[in-house]
Amino acid sequence: MPLLPTLSTAFIVLSALLIAIGWVLIARGKAVAHKKVMVAAAASALLFFIIYVSRTIFVGNTSFGGPDDLKVYYTAFLIFHIILATVGAVFGLVTLTLAFKRNISKHRKIGPVTSIIWFFTAITGVMVYLLLYIIYDGGETTSMIKAILGL
């Protein structure tokens, strides 16, 4: 198992687990604990992002190494994951900003939506990891555009 992709995937899973814990905490009225856990979830997501970007810059991205007849499906799934992750990150930043500015009424509205988007981002991220490194041997490590488009 490659170290950096495994580590970054572990951080994204950790962030989703922490968000689930934070959701339970706020439902139980434990706002201080909720805040701490959600900040930890954000830090975990940030660590994922730092590792991912560093690897992309210095190593490149791994292209799909599975069967050619599945490549188009993998590519569509990857693009869906990237869009979901981007939307989730933006929602996450907005949700955190609302919380830190103490705009709790808006935070309460957007927080559950953000959490659900992030859960699906984590799930699809793990699936991408499994398809690239566990189920199939990874293809060549190349630039992000080439890896995404399968060129």
Backbone as CSV, one residue per row, in Angstrom:
resi,resn,N_x,N_y,N_z,CA_x,CA_y,CA_z,C_x,C_y,C_z
1,MET,0.848,-1.185,0.000,0.000,0.000,0.000,0.890,1.244,0.000
2,PRO,0.601,2.164,-0.884,1.400,3.387,-0.932,1.125,4.259,0.292
3,LEU,2.165,4.814,0.850,2.062,5.541,2.117,1.195,6.800,2.035
4,LEU,1.512,7.714,1.139,0.799,8.997,1.128,-0.683,8.856,0.773
5,PRO,-1.059,8.094,-0.261,-2.496,7.930,-0.528,-3.227,7.237,0.628
6,THR,-2.585,6.287,1.266,-3.200,5.600,2.403,-3.379,6.564,3.567
7,LEU,-2.371,7.364,3.827,-2.430,8.331,4.917,-3.495,9.398,4.649
8,SER,-3.531,9.927,3.432,-4.522,10.959,3.121,-5.940,10.402,3.187
9,THR,-6.133,9.179,2.741,-7.457,8.550,2.820,-7.848,8.328,4.272
10,ALA,-6.908,7.957,5.104,-7.194,7.772,6.529,-7.653,9.093,7.158
11,PHE,-7.041,10.204,6.762,-7.442,11.511,7.313,-8.850,11.905,6.869
12,ILE,-9.219,11.566,5.632,-10.559,11.933,5.177,-11.606,11.074,5.879
13,VAL,-11.290,9.813,6.123,-12.200,8.944,6.878,-12.315,9.444,8.315
14,LEU,-11.187,9.815,8.907,-11.199,10.354,10.266,-12.073,11.606,10.341
15,SER,-11.960,12.480,9.349,-12.771,13.696,9.372,-14.257,13.361,9.326
16,ALA,-14.647,12.394,8.526,-16.064,12.003,8.455,-16.531,11.390,9.779
17,LEU,-15.689,10.572,10.393,-16.056,9.985,11.691,-16.203,11.067,12.758
18,LEU,-15.302,12.031,12.746,-15.386,13.128,13.713,-16.642,13.974,13.482
19,ILE,-17.017,14.168,12.233,-18.244,14.906,11.943,-19.453,14.144,12.479
20,ALA,-19.462,12.835,12.310,-20.566,12.029,12.854,-20.625,12.157,14.374
21,ILE,-19.478,12.127,15.016,-19.429,12.293,16.478,-19.918,13.688,16.861
22,GLY,-19.488,14.696,16.104,-19.931,16.064,16.364,-21.431,16.220,16.230
23,TRP,-22.007,15.528,15.275,-23.450,15.570,15.061,-24.179,15.000,16.284
24,VAL,-23.678,13.881,16.789,-24.270,13.263,17.987,-24.123,14.201,19.186
25,LEU,-22.963,14.801,19.332,-22.732,15.695,20.465,-23.693,16.891,20.465
26,ILE,-23.891,17.506,19.306,-24.768,18.673,19.279,-26.219,18.253,19.491
27,ALA,-26.583,17.066,19.025,-27.941,16.562,19.258,-28.194,16.343,20.750
28,ARG,-27.124,16.058,21.487,-27.230,15.859,22.942,-27.028,17.156,23.726
29,GLY,-26.892,18.273,22.997,-26.770,19.573,23.648,-25.385,19.886,24.174
30,LYS,-24.378,19.176,23.722,-23.004,19.392,24.200,-22.255,20.269,23.193
31,ALA,-22.578,21.569,23.217,-22.053,22.496,22.219,-20.536,22.662,22.289
32,VAL,-19.960,22.704,23.474,-18.510,22.896,23.605,-17.766,21.689,23.028
33,ALA,-18.218,20.496,23.372,-17.595,19.280,22.840,-17.797,19.206,21.326
34,HIS,-18.974,19.595,20.859,-19.269,19.616,19.425,-18.260,20.503,18.690
35,LYS,-18.038,21.695,19.220,-17.103,22.626,18.589,-15.698,22.028,18.505
36,LYS,-15.237,21.427,19.581,-13.889,20.838,19.598,-13.764,19.720,18.572
37,VAL,-14.772,18.870,18.517,-14.726,17.732,17.592,-14.814,18.212,16.144
38,MET,-15.636,19.225,15.892,-15.763,19.728,14.529,-14.492,20.446,14.071
39,VAL,-13.818,21.133,14.984,-12.531,21.743,14.639,-11.509,20.643,14.329
40,ALA,-11.536,19.572,15.086,-10.647,18.435,14.814,-10.976,17.808,13.458
41,ALA,-12.260,17.728,13.129,-12.666,17.200,11.821,-12.140,18.083,10.695
42,ALA,-12.243,19.399,10.884,-11.726,20.335,9.883,-10.210,20.210,9.753
43,ALA,-9.515,20.051,10.870,-8.053,19.879,10.840,-7.684,18.594,10.104
44,SER,-8.438,17.542,10.340,-8.187,16.274,9.651,-8.396,16.422,8.146
45,ALA,-9.461,17.114,7.753,-9.709,17.361,6.331,-8.596,18.217,5.727
46,LEU,-8.114,19.186,6.495,-7.011,20.034,6.025,-5.730,19.213,5.850
47,LEU,-5.455,18.304,6.786,-4.278,17.436,6.643,-4.396,16.571,5.390
48,PHE,-5.598,16.045,5.129,-5.814,15.306,3.884,-5.423,16.182,2.703
49,PHE,-5.949,17.405,2.682,-5.732,18.297,1.550,-4.252,18.623,1.363
50,ILE,-3.555,18.877,2.453,-2.122,19.183,2.382,-1.348,17.999,1.803
51,ILE,-1.644,16.808,2.276,-0.961,15.610,1.764,-1.296,15.406,0.294
52,TYR,-2.572,15.536,-0.050,-2.995,15.329,-1.436,-2.319,16.321,-2.383
53,VAL,-2.353,17.603,-2.035,-1.752,18.618,-2.900,-0.236,18.430,-2.985
54,SER,0.396,18.125,-1.862,1.848,17.898,-1.868,2.210,16.735,-2.778
55,ARG,1.461,15.661,-2.667,1.728,14.495,-3.510,1.496,14.831,-4.985
56,THR,0.426,15.573,-5.263,0.129,15.954,-6.642,1.246,16.810,-7.222
57,ILE,1.736,17.739,-6.437,2.792,18.629,-6.920,4.106,17.889,-7.108
58,PHE,4.494,17.100,-6.108,5.833,16.498,-6.127,5.910,15.127,-6.790
59,VAL,4.821,14.384,-6.784,4.859,13.030,-7.340,3.987,12.908,-8.576
60,GLY,2.831,13.529,-8.524,1.855,13.387,-9.604,0.691,12.555,-9.114
61,ASN,-0.228,12.275,-10.007,-1.388,11.466,-9.669,-1.298,10.114,-10.362
62,THR,-1.924,9.131,-9.758,-1.927,7.786,-10.306,-3.146,7.625,-11.198
63,SER,-2.923,7.168,-12.415,-4.039,6.932,-13.327,-4.668,5.574,-13.028
64,PHE,-5.869,5.357,-13.519,-6.600,4.112,-13.304,-5.870,2.978,-14.005
65,GLY,-5.589,1.909,-13.258,-4.865,0.770,-13.819,-5.739,-0.439,-14.080
66,GLY,-7.036,-0.277,-13.899,-7.964,-1.388,-14.111,-8.227,-1.622,-15.589
67,PRO,-9.179,-2.500,-15.858,-9.503,-2.842,-17.250,-9.940,-1.621,-18.058
68,ASP,-9.542,-1.599,-19.315,-9.867,-0.471,-20.185,-11.368,-0.257,-20.332
69,ASP,-12.158,-1.343,-20.304,-13.600,-1.182,-20.475,-14.269,-0.537,-19.252
70,LEU,-13.555,-0.459,-18.131,-14.090,0.209,-16.935,-13.583,1.644,-16.782
71,LYS,-12.621,2.019,-17.598,-11.969,3.324,-17.451,-12.958,4.482,-17.566
72,VAL,-13.898,4.413,-18.504,-14.865,5.498,-18.675,-15.753,5.628,-17.443
73,TYR,-16.123,4.506,-16.832,-16.953,4.541,-15.618,-16.153,5.087,-14.427
74,TYR,-14.903,4.658,-14.341,-14.043,5.175,-13.278,-13.872,6.691,-13.428
75,THR,-13.632,7.142,-14.645,-13.425,8.571,-14.891,-14.663,9.374,-14.519
76,ALA,-15.840,8.898,-14.901,-17.084,9.588,-14.538,-17.247,9.617,-13.018
77,PHE,-16.938,8.502,-12.360,-17.038,8.431,-10.903,-16.041,9.385,-10.252
78,LEU,-14.826,9.442,-10.770,-13.799,10.327,-10.233,-14.209,11.791,-10.375
79,ILE,-14.753,12.147,-11.525,-15.194,13.527,-11.731,-16.323,13.862,-10.751
80,PHE,-17.257,12.924,-10.555,-18.322,13.118,-9.570,-17.723,13.341,-8.182
81,HIS,-16.731,12.526,-7.809,-16.083,12.665,-6.505,-15.396,14.027,-6.364
82,ILE,-14.708,14.466,-7.388,-14.005,15.749,-7.342,-14.999,16.898,-7.173
83,ILE,-16.097,16.849,-7.904,-17.122,17.897,-7.774,-17.717,17.864,-6.367
84,LEU,-18.031,16.670,-5.889,-18.591,16.512,-4.546,-17.618,17.027,-3.487
85,ALA,-16.344,16.698,-3.624,-15.336,17.147,-2.662,-15.186,18.668,-2.682
86,THR,-15.235,19.248,-3.848,-15.114,20.698,-3.964,-16.313,21.392,-3.321
87,VAL,-17.502,20.894,-3.632,-18.714,21.458,-3.026,-18.670,21.266,-1.507
88,GLY,-18.252,20.081,-1.071,-18.158,19.796,0.360,-17.173,20.709,1.068
89,ALA,-16.050,20.979,0.425,-15.050,21.867,1.026,-15.588,23.294,1.156
90,VAL,-16.258,23.773,0.113,-16.831,25.119,0.162,-17.906,25.191,1.251
91,PHE,-18.791,24.199,1.269,-19.821,24.161,2.313,-19.174,24.092,3.697
92,GLY,-18.104,23.313,3.817,-17.419,23.196,5.101,-16.864,24.520,5.573
93,LEU,-16.235,25.253,4.671,-15.692,26.566,5.034,-16.802,27.541,5.431
94,VAL,-17.890,27.517,4.685,-19.023,28.392,5.013,-19.605,28.007,6.368
95,THR,-19.788,26.717,6.603,-20.357,26.237,7.861,-19.478,26.620,9.046
96,LEU,-18.172,26.429,8.906,-17.246,26.820,9.976,-17.262,28.325,10.210
97,THR,-17.283,29.086,9.129,-17.306,30.544,9.255,-18.565,31.000,9.991
98,LEU,-19.698,30.423,9.627,-20.949,30.776,10.318,-20.861,30.451,11.806
99,ALA,-20.269,29.313,12.134,-20.149,28.917,13.544,-19.238,29.881,14.298
100,PHE,-18.091,30.204,13.717,-17.141,31.082,14.409,-17.653,32.520,14.521
101,LYS,-18.513,32.918,13.589,-19.116,34.248,13.675,-20.375,34.236,14.542
102,ARG,-20.659,33.082,15.115,-21.810,32.894,16.014,-23.148,33.148,15.315
103,ASN,-23.187,32.885,14.011,-24.442,32.953,13.264,-25.063,31.556,13.311
104,ILE,-25.522,31.188,14.490,-25.927,29.813,14.783,-27.186,29.407,14.014
105,SER,-28.106,30.335,13.780,-29.327,29.954,13.061,-29.000,29.473,11.642
106,LYS,-28.116,30.189,10.941,-27.712,29.743,9.600,-26.816,28.506,9.686
107,HIS,-25.959,28.459,10.692,-25.084,27.303,10.893,-25.914,26.023,11.066
108,ARG,-26.980,26.126,11.837,-27.852,24.961,12.062,-28.522,24.494,10.786
109,LYS,-28.813,25.416,9.887,-29.465,25.049,8.624,-28.493,24.384,7.656
110,ILE,-27.313,24.947,7.547,-26.369,24.451,6.549,-25.513,23.284,7.073
111,GLY,-25.327,23.194,8.382,-24.478,22.158,8.964,-24.859,20.736,8.586
112,PRO,-26.127,20.346,8.725,-26.505,18.987,8.336,-26.288,18.698,6.849
113,VAL,-26.548,19.684,6.000,-26.327,19.513,4.563,-24.837,19.302,4.297
114,THR,-24.019,20.125,4.936,-22.568,20.009,4.795,-22.093,18.625,5.241
115,SER,-22.613,18.164,6.359,-22.210,16.856,6.884,-22.533,15.739,5.901
116,ILE,-23.720,15.769,5.350,-24.127,14.717,4.404,-23.250,14.750,3.157
117,ILE,-22.991,15.945,2.642,-22.099,16.063,1.477,-20.729,15.486,1.825
118,TRP,-20.230,15.802,3.030,-18.903,15.326,3.413,-18.869,13.815,3.607
119,PHE,-19.959,13.235,4.130,-20.017,11.773,4.273,-19.900,11.117,2.897
120,PHE,-20.632,11.637,1.918,-20.557,11.070,0.567,-19.194,11.325,-0.066
121,THR,-18.593,12.459,0.242,-17.241,12.727,-0.248,-16.259,11.704,0.310
122,ALA,-16.355,11.428,1.596,-15.457,10.447,2.221,-15.675,9.058,1.631
123,ILE,-16.928,8.674,1.466,-17.236,7.341,0.910,-16.705,7.212,-0.508
124,THR,-16.969,8.219,-1.341,-16.481,8.134,-2.721,-14.958,8.230,-2.773
125,GLY,-14.360,8.981,-1.844,-12.899,9.054,-1.778,-12.274,7.707,-1.445
126,VAL,-12.876,7.004,-0.511,-12.392,5.657,-0.169,-12.556,4.724,-1.370
127,MET,-13.662,4.863,-2.085,-13.869,4.016,-3.261,-12.822,4.297,-4.340
128,VAL,-12.486,5.572,-4.543,-11.426,5.923,-5.500,-10.108,5.290,-5.059
129,TYR,-9.791,5.411,-3.776,-8.569,4.806,-3.234,-8.554,3.288,-3.481
130,LEU,-9.658,2.625,-3.175,-9.742,1.171,-3.368,-9.553,0.790,-4.834
131,LEU,-10.173,1.545,-5.733,-10.053,1.253,-7.164,-8.643,1.506,-7.682
132,LEU,-7.964,2.502,-7.119,-6.616,2.836,-7.605,-5.509,1.978,-7.010
133,TYR,-5.670,1.559,-5.751,-4.534,0.949,-5.067,-4.787,-0.453,-4.510
134,ILE,-6.030,-0.843,-4.340,-6.323,-2.124,-3.704,-6.932,-3.115,-4.694
135,ILE,-8.040,-2.747,-5.319,-8.727,-3.664,-6.235,-7.905,-3.887,-7.495
136,TYR,-7.380,-2.810,-8.048,-6.530,-2.885,-9.240,-5.181,-2.278,-8.914
137,ASP,-4.171,-2.711,-9.626,-2.868,-2.063,-9.500,-2.974,-0.692,-10.137
138,GLY,-2.375,0.291,-9.491,-2.417,1.640,-10.034,-1.744,1.715,-11.384
139,GLY,-2.231,2.603,-12.217,-1.591,2.852,-13.503,-0.356,3.708,-13.283
140,GLU,0.075,4.330,-14.349,1.263,5.174,-14.218,0.953,6.395,-13.363
141,THR,1.969,6.891,-12.703,1.833,8.120,-11.946,2.198,9.243,-12.889
142,THR,1.254,10.144,-13.057,1.413,11.183,-14.050,0.720,12.459,-13.583
143,SER,0.687,13.444,-14.429,0.052,14.709,-14.045,-1.435,14.506,-13.770
144,MET,-2.015,15.406,-12.999,-3.410,15.281,-12.606,-4.343,15.256,-13.807
145,ILE,-4.125,16.092,-14.775,-5.000,16.155,-15.964,-4.950,14.833,-16.712
146,LYS,-3.758,14.285,-16.901,-3.644,13.010,-17.597,-4.315,11.893,-16.815
147,ALA,-4.151,11.891,-15.498,-4.752,10.841,-14.663,-6.271,10.925,-14.683
148,ILE,-6.813,12.117,-14.575,-8.272,12.283,-14.558,-8.885,11.920,-15.905
149,LEU,-8.291,12.406,-16.976,-8.857,12.186,-18.300,-8.437,10.864,-18.923
150,GLY,-7.526,10.152,-18.263,-7.092,8.854,-18.765,-6.293,8.928,-20.054
151,LEU,-5.613,10.023,-20.272,-4.810,10.189,-21.498,-3.492,9.474,-21.412
